[in-house]
Amino acid sequence: MKAMHKTIVCLLVAGVLVFSGCAEKKKTEYLIATDTTFAPFEFEDSKGNFVGIDMDLLAAIAEDQGFTYQIQVLGFNAAVQSLESRQSDGVIAGMSITEERKKKFDFSDPYFDSGVVMGIAESNNDIKSYSDLSGKKVALKTGTEGAMFAESIMNTYGFTVIYFEDSANMYEEVKRGSSAACFEDYPVLGYAVSQGIGLKIVTERERGSSYGFAVNKGLNGELLSKFNAGLANLRANGKYQEILDTYIKTN
Ligand code: GLN
């Protein structure tokens, strides 16, 4: 009788362990959405690998915190929408922490400082300030902080806008002269200029928000805590700086 009792207790304990083990596993595989091309944060390298500061940071944080994830390469606006509609658990896409977005999303600690700059074609010597955009067309990337800044000054300076879903097509539009300028985050446009993309920056940088990892408000607090804890560890052990140095060469 006593032995049988023991067996039942053991089976129960085993059952609970297996059950909680499964539940735990489910929670540690996250779907993380990102942009298609936003170098040096996420982009395809010459070997066809999807790399960048965001990708390396996330990989190192996941390793440090012991969770697994799948990356969904959707484009910036689509990534934000997929998070909002709960089709993904988080977004890492050089996403600026803005007051507006904080109403819908919870953000991690900031991991990179940004700001918005204007880009014009390298061959363009006519545009020296926002006033020179009067009567002209400006290329913007849907749903970005750069677009929001341009929209806030378009009436003052009298320009019209056209939207693109990714940075590459927006740059192309300006390079071929179809639009006079574009507005983009300075670490990204600065990187593109340094890579000889055919654009240049002639105005000062506007104040902008830092980048953060986003999850839906009130959901996935666990993932957010892990991200913050991992980020703090990477800052402390030098890995964070090592990742930045891989993509941003300062001399
Ligand atoms: N940092 C900008 C924003 O959050 C642009 C992000 C992006 O294009 N991937 O709006």
Residues whose N, C-alpha, C, O or C-beta is under 5 A from the ligand:
A	BS01	LIG	D35 F38 F76 A93 G94 M95 S96 G143 T144 E145 G146 D185
